[in-house]
């Protein structure tokens, strides 16, 4: 697989446990997480902070 092809699919490798952030924040899986809650979770640090930062980053991407 070429290097360019690997870089295109970094999101698939970044999300190891889908739904883990919802579970940590106590929000049902189908509901959206409020942006304010994501920002405060990103400041917490640890795994939850990393997941929240990734969620904020992915939210900025255009589809």
Backbone as JSON Lines, residues from 0, in Angstrom:
{"i":0,"aa":"X","n":[0.84,-1.17,0.0],"ca":[0.0,0.0,0.0],"c":[0.89,1.24,0.0]}
{"i":1,"aa":"X","n":[0.56,2.2,-0.82],"ca":[1.39,3.4,-0.93],"c":[1.23,4.28,0.31]}
{"i":2,"aa":"X","n":[2.19,5.15,0.51],"ca":[2.17,6.05,1.66],"c":[0.99,7.01,1.6]}
{"i":3,"aa":"X","n":[0.66,7.47,0.41],"ca":[-0.47,8.39,0.25],"c":[-1.76,7.69,0.63]}
{"i":4,"aa":"X","n":[-1.9,6.44,0.25],"ca":[-3.12,5.68,0.56],"c":[-3.27,5.47,2.07]}
{"i":5,"aa":"X","n":[-2.16,5.23,2.77],"ca":[-2.2,5.06,4.22],"c":[-2.64,6.35,4.91]}
{"i":6,"aa":"X","n":[-2.15,7.47,4.43],"ca":[-2.48,8.76,5.04],"c":[-3.95,9.12,4.85]}
{"i":7,"aa":"X","n":[-4.57,8.63,3.79],"ca":[-5.96,8.95,3.53],"c":[-6.89,8.25,4.52]}
{"i":8,"aa":"X","n":[-6.47,7.13,5.1],"ca":[-7.33,6.34,5.96],"c":[-6.9,6.41,7.43]}
{"i":9,"aa":"X","n":[-6.41,7.55,7.87],"ca":[-5.94,7.67,9.25],"c":[-7.09,7.67,10.24]}
{"i":10,"aa":"X","n":[-8.26,8.09,9.81],"ca":[-9.41,8.14,10.71],"c":[-9.83,6.73,11.12]}
{"i":11,"aa":"X","n":[-9.81,5.8,10.18],"ca":[-10.18,4.42,10.49],"c":[-9.3,3.81,11.55]}
{"i":12,"aa":"X","n":[-8.03,4.18,11.57],"ca":[-7.11,3.67,12.57],"c":[-7.16,4.44,13.88]}
{"i":13,"aa":"X","n":[-7.68,5.65,13.84],"ca":[-7.71,6.5,15.04],"c":[-8.87,6.14,15.96]}
{"i":14,"aa":"X","n":[-9.95,5.66,15.4],"ca":[-11.13,5.35,16.21],"c":[-11.12,3.86,16.52]}
{"i":15,"aa":"X","n":[-10.6,3.51,17.67],"ca":[-10.46,2.11,18.07],"c":[-11.73,1.58,18.72]}
{"i":16,"aa":"X","n":[-12.4,2.4,19.52],"ca":[-13.59,1.97,20.25],"c":[-14.74,2.95,19.99]}
{"i":17,"aa":"X","n":[-15.51,2.72,18.92],"ca":[-16.62,3.61,18.63],"c":[-17.64,3.64,19.77]}
{"i":18,"aa":"X","n":[-18.09,4.82,20.12],"ca":[-19.09,4.98,21.17],"c":[-18.51,5.12,22.56]}
{"i":19,"aa":"X","n":[-17.2,5.04,22.71],"ca":[-16.59,5.11,24.04],"c":[-16.77,6.5,24.66]}
{"i":20,"aa":"X","n":[-16.68,7.54,23.86],"ca":[-16.84,8.9,24.39],"c":[-18.28,9.12,24.86]}
{"i":21,"aa":"X","n":[-19.24,8.62,24.11],"ca":[-20.64,8.72,24.53],"c":[-20.82,8.04,25.88]}
{"i":22,"aa":"X","n":[-20.25,6.87,26.03],"ca":[-20.38,6.11,27.27],"c":[-19.74,6.84,28.44]}
{"i":23,"aa":"X","n":[-18.54,7.4,28.23],"ca":[-17.85,8.13,29.3],"c":[-18.61,9.38,29.73]}
{"i":24,"aa":"X","n":[-19.25,10.04,28.77],"ca":[-19.97,11.28,29.08],"c":[-21.4,11.02,29.53]}
{"i":25,"aa":"X","n":[-21.87,9.79,29.4],"ca":[-23.23,9.44,29.84],"c":[-24.31,9.92,28.89]}
{"i":26,"aa":"X","n":[-23.99,9.99,27.61],"ca":[-24.95,10.43,26.59],"c":[-25.32,9.22,25.75]}
{"i":27,"aa":"X","n":[-26.62,9.01,25.49],"ca":[-27.01,7.87,24.66],"c":[-26.34,7.92,23.29]}
{"i":28,"aa":"X","n":[-26.07,6.74,22.73],"ca":[-25.26,6.63,21.52],"c":[-25.84,7.37,20.32]}
{"i":29,"aa":"X","n":[-27.14,7.44,20.16],"ca":[-27.74,8.1,19.0],"c":[-27.77,9.62,19.09]}
{"i":30,"aa":"X","n":[-27.62,10.18,20.28],"ca":[-27.72,11.63,20.47],"c":[-26.38,12.31,20.17]}
{"i":31,"aa":"X","n":[-26.47,13.59,19.8],"ca":[-25.25,14.37,19.56],"c":[-24.7,14.86,20.9]}
{"i":32,"aa":"X","n":[-23.38,14.94,20.97],"ca":[-22.72,15.48,22.16],"c":[-22.63,16.99,21.99]}
{"i":33,"aa":"X","n":[-23.14,17.78,22.96],"ca":[-23.04,19.24,22.84],"c":[-21.59,19.69,22.77]}
{"i":34,"aa":"X","n":[-21.34,20.7,21.95],"ca":[-19.98,21.19,21.72],"c":[-19.34,21.7,23.02]}
{"i":35,"aa":"X","n":[-20.13,22.33,23.87],"ca":[-19.6,22.82,25.15],"c":[-19.11,21.68,26.03]}
{"i":36,"aa":"X","n":[-19.84,20.57,26.0],"ca":[-19.44,19.41,26.78],"c":[-18.15,18.8,26.22]}
{"i":37,"aa":"X","n":[-18.02,18.81,24.88],"ca":[-16.79,18.3,24.26],"c":[-15.59,19.17,24.64]}
{"i":38,"aa":"X","n":[-15.79,20.48,24.65],"ca":[-14.69,21.38,24.98],"c":[-14.23,21.2,26.42]}
{"i":39,"aa":"X","n":[-15.18,21.02,27.34],"ca":[-14.79,20.82,28.73],"c":[-14.16,19.44,28.92]}
{"i":40,"aa":"X","n":[-14.61,18.43,28.18],"ca":[-14.02,17.09,28.27],"c":[-12.61,17.09,27.68]}
{"i":41,"aa":"X","n":[-12.37,17.92,26.68],"ca":[-11.04,17.98,26.07],"c":[-10.01,18.55,27.05]}
{"i":42,"aa":"X","n":[-10.45,19.37,27.97],"ca":[-9.53,19.95,28.96],"c":[-9.21,18.95,30.07]}
{"i":43,"aa":"X","n":[-10.03,17.89,30.2],"ca":[-9.87,16.93,31.29],"c":[-8.58,16.13,31.19]}
{"i":44,"aa":"X","n":[-8.14,15.84,29.97],"ca":[-6.93,15.06,29.81],"c":[-7.24,13.57,29.85]}
{"i":45,"aa":"X","n":[-6.22,12.75,29.76],"ca":[-6.4,11.31,29.77],"c":[-7.05,10.82,28.48]}
{"i":46,"aa":"X","n":[-7.58,9.61,28.52],"ca":[-8.22,9.02,27.34],"c":[-9.44,9.83,26.91]}
{"i":47,"aa":"X","n":[-10.23,10.25,27.89],"ca":[-11.43,11.0,27.56],"c":[-11.06,12.32,26.88]}
{"i":48,"aa":"X","n":[-10.03,12.97,27.34],"ca":[-9.58,14.22,26.73],"c":[-9.12,14.02,25.3]}
{"i":49,"aa":"X","n":[-8.38,12.92,25.07],"ca":[-7.92,12.63,23.71],"c":[-9.09,12.35,22.78]}
{"i":50,"aa":"X","n":[-10.07,11.59,23.28],"ca":[-11.23,11.28,22.45],"c":[-12.04,12.53,22.14]}
{"i":51,"aa":"X","n":[-12.17,13.42,23.13],"ca":[-12.92,14.66,22.93],"c":[-12.2,15.57,21.93]}
{"i":52,"aa":"X","n":[-10.87,15.64,22.02],"ca":[-10.11,16.45,21.07],"c":[-10.24,15.91,19.66]}
{"i":53,"aa":"X","n":[-10.23,14.59,19.52],"ca":[-10.4,13.99,18.2],"c":[-11.8,14.28,17.66]}
{"i":54,"aa":"X","n":[-12.8,14.22,18.53],"ca":[-14.17,14.51,18.11],"c":[-14.31,15.96,17.64]}
{"i":55,"aa":"X","n":[-13.67,16.87,18.33],"ca":[-13.69,18.27,17.91],"c":[-13.0,18.44,16.56]}
{"i":56,"aa":"X","n":[-11.87,17.76,16.38],"ca":[-11.13,17.85,15.12],"c":[-11.95,17.27,13.97]}
{"i":57,"aa":"X","n":[-12.57,16.12,14.18],"ca":[-13.36,15.49,13.13],"c":[-14.61,16.3,12.81]}
{"i":58,"aa":"X","n":[-15.13,17.03,13.8],"ca":[-16.29,17.87,13.58],"c":[-16.0,19.05,12.66]}
{"i":59,"aa":"X","n":[-14.74,19.44,12.57],"ca":[-14.35,20.56,11.71],"c":[-14.16,20.15,10.26]}
{"i":60,"aa":"X","n":[-14.03,18.84,10.03],"ca":[-13.76,18.36,8.66],"c":[-15.0,18.44,7.78]}
{"i":61,"aa":"X","n":[-14.79,18.75,6.53],"ca":[-15.88,18.75,5.56],"c":[-16.03,17.35,4.99]}
{"i":62,"aa":"X","n":[-17.25,16.99,4.73],"ca":[-17.49,15.63,4.19],"c":[-17.54,15.66,2.7]}
